[in-house]
Amino acid sequence: MRTVYKILAYVIAAEVAIQAMAIVLAIAGLGKWVTEGNVFDKSVMESEEFAFPEVIGIIVHGVNGGLVIPVLALVLLIVSFFARVAGGVKFAALVLGLVAVQAMLGYSGHDLPWMGALHGLNALLLFAACLHAARRARPAAADAPADAPAAKRA
């Protein structure tokens, strides 16, 4: 279970990176599309058609942030109870809490755009918390094989 915990924490960190990549892809595509003379307004947002190919980044960002990452964070918390990682439950709860804050900031940003800045900052905190949680799942020095050099056990 320790390995599952570690993998889940790293996967969530990778998902945060994918989130950044997806939204920047969408914004860059939108910028190019507008530069080519197109207009981005409410009708484009409500349209069922893809105005520009990079709009897929918005979709990926929404699905990942609204469903995939929250489910992974919840699974990480559940696994943390069985993984026997020192502080594992605490850091899994922190990850889940940061995911909840991230979702709240993301949805609030539609009405209060300045919250987008906090959404970006919280993403960095979430990424760091995931990496820290994953690193806590490394085998302890006592778990290392007896014949391993002391430097490799630490």
Helices and strands as residue ranges (DSSP letters): H 2-35, H 42-46, G 53-55, H 56-63, I 64-68, H 69-80, H 88-108, H 115-136, G 141-143, H 150-153
